[in-house]
Amino acid sequence: MGNLPIVLGTDPERTIRLDKLPPLNGEFAVHIHQSESERNAHIKLEYGDTPYCLSLYVFNYPKFLKNETVRVRNYDLWDKWIMWAAKLPDGRLHPKSNGKIYRPDAVIVGEGTYELENPFITFTFKNGTILTFRIEFYRYLRYYSPKYGDSFRSEYWFIGIE
């Protein structure tokens, strides 16, 4: 997997195109940030054998869970340790957190494995739920984060496949 693009989440000039990546698979974790709308979620995907995870922002997580079409923003790569550095809904730390929390309002509400074979991505949750989406590039977006400043993001439509 040495040919995966490496673009960290605060790079203001570039972004990884999810729809252009080679086949990938690995674990994922779904985070809800309690300071944001609980209708939205951050999905952290293991990024090959790199020390990073790919962070995707899902604009309507309830629709995502119904395998309906949702808009997704790519927040590029972050240190892989944040995938598990959060609490569970019952307040306990995730068993893979190594005692770390990357932000106090992050709660892991789902996890499992994923497989990306463009233009399709499949999520297999630990509870047995399987969701498959066709990835369709939507746009590039200049974005300002109050925490990280200016950035350049790619957005997609994840179109549910039955």
C-alpha positions in Angstrom: 0.0 0.0 0.0 3.0 2.3 -0.5 1.1 4.3 -3.1 -1.6 5.7 -0.9 -1.6 9.6 -0.9 -0.7 11.1 2.5 -2.4 14.5 3.1 -2.9 15.5 6.7 -6.2 17.0 7.7 -4.9 20.6 8.1 -3.3 20.9 4.6 -5.1 24.0 3.1 -4.1 23.2 -0.5 -4.8 19.5 -1.1 -7.2 16.8 -0.3 -7.4 13.0 -0.8 -10.0 12.0 -3.4 -11.8 9.1 -1.8 -13.2 8.1 -5.2 -9.7 7.7 -6.7 -8.1 5.5 -4.0 -7.0 2.0 -4.7 -8.8 -0.9 -3.0 -8.7 -0.6 0.8 -10.1 -2.4 3.8 -9.7 -2.4 7.6 -11.5 -1.4 10.7 -13.7 1.7 11.2 -15.1 3.6 14.2 -18.1 5.9 14.1 -17.8 9.0 16.4 -20.5 11.4 17.4 -19.3 14.7 18.9 -21.8 15.8 21.5 -21.0 19.5 20.9 -22.3 19.1 17.3 -25.6 17.8 16.0 -26.0 14.2 17.0 -27.6 13.6 13.5 -24.1 13.9 12.1 -21.1 11.5 12.5 -17.4 11.2 11.9 -16.3 7.8 10.5 -12.7 7.0 11.0 -11.3 4.4 8.5 -8.0 2.6 8.9 -5.8 3.8 6.1 -3.9 0.8 4.9 -0.7 0.0 6.8 0.0 3.7 7.5 -0.1 5.3 10.9 -3.2 7.3 9.9 -7.0 7.0 9.6 -9.1 8.7 7.0 -11.8 10.9 8.6 -15.2 11.2 6.8 -18.0 13.5 8.0 -21.5 12.1 7.4 -24.1 14.9 7.3 -27.1 12.7 8.3 -26.1 9.6 10.2 -29.7 8.3 10.7 -30.1 8.3 6.9 -26.7 6.6 6.5 -27.8 3.8 8.9 -30.9 3.3 6.6 -28.6 2.9 3.6 -30.1 6.1 2.1 -28.2 8.7 0.1 -26.1 11.1 2.3 -23.5 13.8 1.7 -20.1 13.0 3.1 -17.1 15.4 3.5 -13.5 14.1 3.5 -11.4 15.5 6.3 -8.3 13.6 5.1 -5.9 11.9 7.4 -5.4 12.0 11.1 -3.3 10.0 13.5 -4.7 6.5 13.7 -4.8 6.5 17.5 -7.8 8.8 17.5 -10.0 6.0 16.0 -10.4 4.5 19.4 -9.5 7.4 21.7 -13.0 8.1 22.8 -15.7 7.0 25.2 -18.5 4.5 24.6 -22.2 5.5 25.1 -22.1 4.2 28.7 -19.2 6.5 29.5 -16.4 3.9 29.6 -13.3 4.4 27.5 -13.2 2.2 24.4 -11.1 -0.9 25.1 -8.6 0.1 22.3 -8.2 3.7 23.6 -5.0 3.0 25.5 -6.4 5.3 28.1 -6.5 8.3 25.7 -9.3 10.6 24.7 -8.7 12.9 21.7 -11.6 15.2 22.5 -13.9 15.0 25.6 -17.2 15.1 23.6 -16.4 12.2 21.2 -18.5 9.0 21.7 -18.0 5.9 19.6 -21.4 4.7 18.5 -20.5 2.1 16.0 -17.5 0.0 14.7 -16.7 -2.8 12.4 -14.8 -3.4 9.2 -15.0 -1.7 5.8 -14.1 -2.5 2.2 -13.5 0.1 -0.4 -13.5 -1.1 -4.0 -14.2 2.1 -6.0 -16.8 3.2 -6.7 -18.3 1.1 -3.9 -17.7 1.1 -0.1 -19.2 -1.5 2.3 -19.4 -1.1 6.0 -19.9 -4.3 8.1 -20.9 -3.3 11.7 -20.1 -5.5 14.6 -23.8 -5.9 15.2 -24.2 -7.5 11.8 -25.5 -4.5 9.9 -24.1 -4.3 6.4 -24.3 -1.0 4.4 -23.1 -0.6 0.8 -22.8 2.8 -1.0 -21.8 3.9 -4.4 -19.4 6.9 -4.0 -20.1 9.8 -6.3 -17.8 12.9 -6.3 -19.8 16.0 -5.6 -17.4 19.0 -5.3 -14.3 20.6 -3.8 -15.0 23.0 -1.0 -12.9 25.7 0.6 -13.7 25.3 4.2 -12.8 27.3 7.4 -12.5 25.3 10.6 -12.7 27.4 13.8 -10.2 25.0 15.3 -7.8 24.4 12.3 -8.3 27.3 10.0 -8.5 27.3 6.2 -8.7 24.0 4.4 -9.7 22.5 1.1 -12.1 19.5 1.2 -13.7 17.0 -1.1 -17.4 16.1 -0.8 -19.3 13.1 -2.1 -22.7 11.6 -2.3 -22.8 8.1 -0.8 -25.7 6.5 -2.7 -27.2 3.5 -0.9 -27.1 0.2 -2.7 -29.7 -2.4 -1.8 
